[in-house]
C-alpha cells in the first residue's frame, strides 16, 4: 500500500506541474498574497491586530490553517475524477487515491506554514516560541476535517451538479465566519453562539492559541471536530465503495 501511495504521489506531483505553468509555486503564492493583502488593508484601518502587535503573524495563524483544511478538502474531493482510469487496476483502491492526495496536500501546506513562520521570525525579529502541542493539535484538526469532508464530497460532487453549486455557495463566506479576519467572539452573543459550532472556526482558534497563550479558547472542542471528520470520512468511504463507478459513469 505504501508503494502504491508513493507512486500516486509522484504521479500527482508531475501532473500538477504539467497542468500549470507555476506548478507548486502557486500553492505558496496563494496564501502569501492573501496574507500580504490582509495585513496591508487592516493595518490601514487599525493600529494593531486583534491579538498581539504583528499583522502578518495574526493573519498567518488564521489563513494558513484555513487554507490547509480547504486545500486538502478540495484535492481529496477531486481524487476520483482525476484518477478514474486507475480504479480498474487491482493494486489501486479508493483509499490509496484519497491518501495520496491527502498526504501531498498536507505536506505541501505544512512546509509553506513553516517557511512563513521562519520568514516572519527573521524579518520582524519576533522570537516565536509557539506551544507545539497546541499547534500540532490545530494542524491535525485541519487535516482530518479536510480529509473527512473531502472524502464525502468525492461521492456527492460527481453525483450532483446542483450539490456542487450549492457547496460552492456555502463555502465562499466561510473565511468570514471562521475567525480568519476577526474574532467571532467579538460578535453579539447570539451570533457567536451559532458560529462557535463551525468546526473551521475551532481549527483557526486552536492554531492561534499556540502563538497567543492568553487567547481564551474554552469553547473549542477537538473531539467535536474529530467526530464531524470521522462521520464524513466513514460516509464517504461507504459511498465510494458502493456507488463510485455509477457516479463517475453518469
C-alpha positions as CSV (number, residue, x, y, z in Angstrom):
1,X,0.0,0.0,0.0
2,X,2.8,2.4,0.9
3,X,4.5,1.8,-2.5
4,X,1.2,2.4,-4.4
5,X,0.6,5.6,-2.4
6,X,4.1,6.8,-3.1
7,X,3.7,6.1,-6.8
8,X,0.4,8.0,-6.8
9,X,2.0,11.0,-5.0
10,X,4.8,11.1,-7.7
11,X,2.2,10.9,-10.4
12,X,0.1,13.7,-8.8
13,X,3.2,15.9,-8.4
14,X,4.2,15.5,-12.1
15,X,0.6,16.1,-13.2
16,X,0.2,19.3,-11.3
17,X,3.4,20.7,-12.6
18,X,2.4,19.8,-16.2
19,X,-1.1,21.3,-15.9
20,X,0.0,24.7,-14.6
21,X,3.0,26.8,-15.6
22,X,3.5,27.8,-12.0
23,X,3.1,24.3,-10.6
24,X,3.5,24.0,-6.9
25,X,4.7,27.6,-6.7
26,X,1.0,28.6,-6.8
27,X,0.5,26.7,-3.6
28,X,2.9,29.2,-2.0
29,X,1.7,32.3,-3.8
30,X,-2.0,32.0,-2.9
31,X,-1.7,32.2,0.9
32,X,1.2,34.6,0.8
33,X,-0.7,37.1,-1.4
34,X,-3.8,36.7,0.8
35,X,-1.8,37.4,4.0
36,X,0.0,40.4,2.4
37,X,-3.2,42.0,1.2
38,X,-5.0,41.5,4.6
39,X,-2.0,42.8,6.5
40,X,-1.8,46.0,4.4
41,X,-5.5,46.7,4.4
42,X,-6.2,46.1,8.1
43,X,-3.0,47.9,9.2
44,X,-4.5,51.0,7.5
45,X,-7.8,50.6,9.4
46,X,-6.4,49.7,12.8
47,X,-3.2,50.3,14.7
48,X,-2.9,46.8,16.0
49,X,-4.4,43.4,15.1
50,X,-7.0,41.7,17.5
51,X,-4.1,39.8,19.1
52,X,-0.5,40.8,19.5
53,X,1.1,43.6,17.5
54,X,2.2,42.0,14.3
55,X,-0.4,41.9,11.5
56,X,1.3,39.3,9.3
57,X,1.6,36.8,12.2
58,X,-2.0,37.3,13.1
59,X,-3.2,36.5,9.6
60,X,-0.7,33.7,9.0
61,X,-2.1,31.9,12.0
62,X,-5.6,32.3,10.5
63,X,-5.1,32.0,6.8
64,X,-2.8,29.0,6.8
65,X,-4.9,26.6,8.9
66,X,-7.9,27.6,6.9
67,X,-6.0,27.1,3.6
68,X,-4.7,23.7,4.9
69,X,-8.3,22.5,5.5
70,X,-9.6,23.9,2.3
71,X,-6.8,22.6,0.1
72,X,-7.0,19.1,1.5
73,X,-10.8,19.1,1.1
74,X,-10.5,20.3,-2.5
75,X,-7.8,17.9,-3.5
76,X,-9.4,14.8,-1.9
77,X,-12.8,15.6,-3.3
78,X,-11.4,15.6,-6.8
79,X,-9.3,12.4,-6.4
80,X,-11.8,10.0,-8.0
81,X,-12.4,12.2,-11.1
82,X,-8.7,12.8,-11.6
83,X,-7.7,9.1,-11.3
84,X,-10.8,7.4,-12.6
85,X,-8.8,5.3,-15.0
86,X,-6.6,3.8,-12.2
87,X,-9.6,2.4,-10.3
88,X,-9.6,-0.6,-12.7
89,X,-6.1,-1.7,-11.5
90,X,-6.2,-4.5,-8.9
91,X,-3.5,-2.8,-6.8
92,X,-5.2,0.6,-6.6
93,X,-8.1,1.2,-4.2
94,X,-10.1,4.4,-3.4
95,X,-8.3,4.7,-0.1
96,X,-4.9,4.8,-2.0
97,X,-6.2,7.6,-4.2
98,X,-7.5,9.6,-1.3
99,X,-4.4,9.1,0.9
100,X,-2.1,10.1,-1.9
101,X,-3.8,13.5,-2.4
102,X,-4.3,14.0,1.3
103,X,-0.6,13.4,2.1
104,X,0.7,15.6,-0.7
105,X,-1.6,18.5,0.1
106,X,-0.9,18.3,3.8
107,X,2.8,18.1,3.5
108,X,2.9,21.0,1.0
109,X,0.8,23.3,3.2
110,X,2.7,22.5,6.3
111,X,6.0,23.2,4.6
112,X,4.5,26.6,3.5
113,X,3.5,27.3,7.1
114,X,6.9,26.5,8.4
115,X,8.6,28.7,5.7
116,X,6.2,31.6,6.5
117,X,6.9,31.4,10.3
118,X,10.7,31.3,9.7
119,X,10.5,34.3,7.4
120,X,8.3,36.2,9.9
121,X,10.6,35.3,12.8
122,X,13.6,36.6,10.9
123,X,12.1,39.7,9.2
124,X,10.3,41.0,12.3
125,X,12.6,39.6,15.0
126,X,9.6,38.1,16.8
127,X,11.4,35.3,18.8
128,X,8.5,33.0,18.2
129,X,8.0,30.2,20.8
130,X,4.7,28.6,19.9
131,X,3.1,25.9,22.1
132,X,4.0,23.0,19.9
133,X,1.3,20.8,21.4
134,X,-1.4,23.3,20.7
135,X,-0.1,24.0,17.2
136,X,0.1,20.3,16.3
137,X,-3.4,19.8,17.5
138,X,-4.7,22.7,15.4
139,X,-3.0,21.4,12.3
140,X,-4.2,17.9,12.8
141,X,-7.7,19.1,13.3
142,X,-7.5,21.0,10.0
143,X,-6.1,17.9,8.2
144,X,-8.6,15.4,9.4
145,X,-11.6,17.7,8.8
146,X,-10.3,18.4,5.2
147,X,-9.9,14.6,4.8
148,X,-13.4,13.8,6.1
149,X,-15.3,16.4,4.1
150,X,-13.2,15.9,1.0
151,X,-13.9,12.1,1.1
152,X,-17.7,12.7,1.4
153,X,-17.6,15.3,-1.4
154,X,-15.7,12.8,-3.6
155,X,-19.0,11.0,-3.8
156,X,-21.5,13.8,-3.6
157,X,-19.9,16.3,-6.1
158,X,-19.7,13.9,-9.0
159,X,-23.2,12.7,-8.2
160,X,-24.9,16.0,-8.4
161,X,-24.1,19.2,-10.3
162,X,-26.6,21.0,-8.1
163,X,-24.8,19.9,-4.9
164,X,-21.5,21.1,-6.3
165,X,-23.0,24.6,-7.0
166,X,-24.7,24.7,-3.5
167,X,-21.4,23.6,-1.9
168,X,-19.6,26.4,-3.7
169,X,-22.0,29.0,-2.5
170,X,-21.9,27.7,1.1
171,X,-18.1,27.6,1.3
172,X,-17.4,31.1,-0.1
173,X,-18.3,33.1,3.0
174,X,-16.5,30.6,5.3
175,X,-13.4,32.8,5.6
176,X,-15.6,35.5,7.0
177,X,-17.4,33.3,9.6
178,X,-14.4,31.2,10.7
179,X,-12.4,33.8,12.6
180,X,-9.7,34.2,10.0
181,X,-10.2,38.0,9.6
182,X,-11.6,38.8,13.1
183,X,-12.6,37.1,16.3
184,X,-16.0,35.6,16.2
185,X,-16.1,36.1,20.0
186,X,-16.4,39.9,19.3
187,X,-19.7,39.4,17.6
188,X,-23.0,39.6,19.5
189,X,-23.6,36.7,21.8
190,X,-26.5,35.1,19.8
191,X,-24.3,35.1,16.6
192,X,-21.3,33.8,18.4
193,X,-23.4,31.0,20.0
194,X,-24.1,29.8,16.5
195,X,-20.7,30.4,14.8
196,X,-18.8,28.6,17.6
197,X,-20.1,25.3,16.3
198,X,-18.4,26.0,13.0
199,X,-15.5,23.4,13.0
200,X,-13.3,25.6,10.8
201,X,-13.6,28.4,13.4
202,X,-12.5,26.0,16.1
203,X,-9.5,25.0,14.0
204,X,-8.4,28.6,13.5
205,X,-8.8,29.4,17.2
206,X,-6.8,26.3,18.3
207,X,-4.0,27.2,15.9
208,X,-3.9,30.8,17.0
209,X,-3.8,29.8,20.7
210,X,-0.4,28.2,20.1
211,X,1.0,31.6,19.3
212,X,-1.2,33.7,21.7
213,X,-1.4,31.8,25.0
214,X,-3.7,34.5,26.5
215,X,-6.3,33.8,23.8
216,X,-9.2,32.0,25.6
217,X,-10.4,29.0,23.6
218,X,-12.5,27.3,26.2
219,X,-15.3,26.9,23.5
220,X,-13.0,24.9,21.2
221,X,-13.6,21.1,21.3
222,X,-11.1,18.9,19.3
223,X,-13.3,15.9,19.9
224,X,-16.2,17.7,18.2
225,X,-14.1,18.4,15.1
226,X,-12.8,14.8,15.1
227,X,-16.4,13.5,15.3
228,X,-17.5,15.5,12.3
229,X,-14.4,14.4,10.4
230,X,-14.9,10.8,11.3
231,X,-18.6,10.7,10.3
232,X,-17.9,12.4,7.0
233,X,-15.0,10.1,6.2
234,X,-17.0,7.0,7.1
235,X,-20.0,8.0,5.0
236,X,-17.7,9.0,2.1
237,X,-15.9,5.6,2.1
238,X,-19.2,3.7,2.2
239,X,-20.4,5.8,-0.8
240,X,-17.2,5.4,-2.7
241,X,-17.1,1.6,-2.3
242,X,-20.7,1.2,-3.2
243,X,-21.5,3.8,-5.8
244,X,-18.4,5.4,-7.2
245,X,-18.4,3.7,-10.6
246,X,-22.1,4.5,-11.0
247,X,-21.5,8.1,-10.1
248,X,-18.5,8.6,-12.3
249,X,-20.2,7.0,-15.3
250,X,-23.1,9.5,-15.1
